[in-house]
Each structure stands twice: as C-alpha cells, then as structure tokens.
Amino acid sequence: SAGAAARGPLVAGEGRDTLARAFLFAGARCVVAGLWPAEDAAAARCMASFYRGMLQKGLTSGQALREARLVQRRATGTVRLRGRAGPIEIEAGHPFLWAPFICIGPGW
C-alpha cells in the first residue's frame, strides 16, 4: 500500500502512468494500490487482513482484498482525521478508510 499509487497522469495511447503500472511492467501479477492516500492505521489494518487472507486462507488477491474491506467495514468506534477545517471524527467502518484500495492486473 503506497498512498495514491493507482493515480497518475493520463498518457495518450498508454493509459494512466502510475506506480502500480511500473510494478506490473516489472513482472508483478497483481498490485493492490490506493486511489487516494489512506489513513495510516486503517491502511495497516486493511493490508494485514489482506495478507492474512492470501497467506493463511489461500484466497486470491481479489478475494483477500474483498474480505479485508468487509473486515474494515465492520470495524467499530471512531477514527480521528485531520480535516481542512481542523480535526474530524468518522466511524471506523467509513468507506473513506477502506475504499481507496483496488487490485490491478490480470493475476487477481
């Protein structure tokens, strides 16, 4: 997970030029990347759950990401974020915390 690794400039005839694309060109079968910078603790929980799904349960990367999102979605409590107008609190299961992650590539 690396911030907004799935975002980048649009290159005519090529698509988006992203960090995720560089990993795919280097031989990765699948890249889990973010569409916007995620809150650190939520990203860490989501990625830990993602890797548990793949390594302990034998899920594909797409299945593991879906399960990690569902785990994060069911989280309880609140998360304090820095907003433009000052600190804000959102529910721990809010999509802002788990929705930025996507699987890119044919191997998912």
C-alpha positions in Angstrom: 0.0 0.0 0.0 1.5 3.3 -1.1 -0.8 6.3 -0.9 -2.3 7.0 -4.3 -0.2 4.5 -6.3 -3.2 3.9 -8.6 -3.4 7.5 -9.7 -1.2 9.2 -12.2 -1.2 11.3 -15.4 -3.1 10.1 -18.4 -0.7 9.3 -21.3 -2.2 9.3 -24.8 -2.4 5.7 -26.1 -1.0 4.2 -22.9 -3.4 4.9 -20.1 -2.5 6.0 -16.6 1.2 6.3 -15.8 1.2 5.1 -12.2 3.5 3.4 -9.7 1.2 0.4 -9.9 1.9 0.2 -13.6 5.6 0.2 -13.0 5.2 -2.9 -10.8 3.2 -4.7 -13.5 5.8 -3.9 -16.1 8.4 -5.3 -13.7 6.5 -8.6 -13.6 4.0 -8.4 -10.8 0.9 -10.4 -11.5 -1.3 -8.1 -9.4 -0.8 -4.8 -7.5 -3.0 -3.6 -4.6 -2.9 0.2 -4.9 -4.7 3.2 -3.5 -6.8 5.7 -5.3 -6.2 8.3 -2.6 -3.9 8.5 0.5 -5.4 6.3 3.2 -5.3 6.9 6.9 -2.2 5.1 8.2 -3.7 2.9 10.9 -6.7 1.9 8.7 -4.4 1.1 5.8 -2.2 -1.0 8.1 -5.3 -3.0 9.4 -6.6 -3.4 5.9 -3.3 -4.7 4.5 -2.7 -7.0 7.4 -6.2 -8.5 6.8 -5.5 -8.7 3.1 -2.2 -10.7 3.6 -3.8 -12.9 6.2 -6.5 -13.8 3.6 -3.9 -14.7 1.0 -1.3 -16.4 3.2 -3.4 -18.1 5.8 -6.7 -18.8 3.9 -5.3 -19.2 0.4 -7.6 -16.6 -1.1 -6.8 -14.9 -4.4 -5.7 -11.3 -4.1 -9.2 -10.1 -5.3 -10.9 -12.3 -2.7 -8.5 -11.3 0.0 -9.0 -7.6 -0.7 -12.8 -8.0 -0.7 -12.6 -9.8 2.7 -10.2 -7.1 4.1 -12.6 -4.4 3.0 -15.5 -6.2 4.7 -13.5 -6.6 7.9 -12.7 -2.9 7.9 -16.3 -2.0 7.1 -17.5 -3.8 10.2 -15.0 -2.0 12.5 -16.5 -0.2 15.4 -15.6 3.1 17.1 -14.3 6.3 15.5 -11.2 7.5 13.8 -9.8 11.0 14.2 -8.7 12.6 10.9 -7.1 15.9 10.1 -9.6 17.9 8.0 -9.0 21.2 6.3 -11.0 23.0 9.0 -9.5 21.0 11.8 -9.8 17.5 13.3 -12.9 15.4 12.4 -14.1 12.1 13.6 -15.6 9.4 11.3 -16.9 5.9 12.0 -14.2 3.3 11.9 -16.1 1.5 9.1 -16.5 4.5 6.9 -15.7 3.8 3.2 -13.1 6.6 3.2 -10.9 4.3 5.2 -11.2 1.1 3.1 -12.5 2.1 -0.3 -9.3 3.5 -1.8 -7.7 0.1 -2.3 -8.1 -1.7 -5.7 -6.5 -4.7 -7.3 -4.8 -4.0 -10.7 -3.6 -6.7 -13.1 -4.5 -10.0 -14.6 -3.4 -12.1 -11.7 -6.0 -11.2 -9.1 
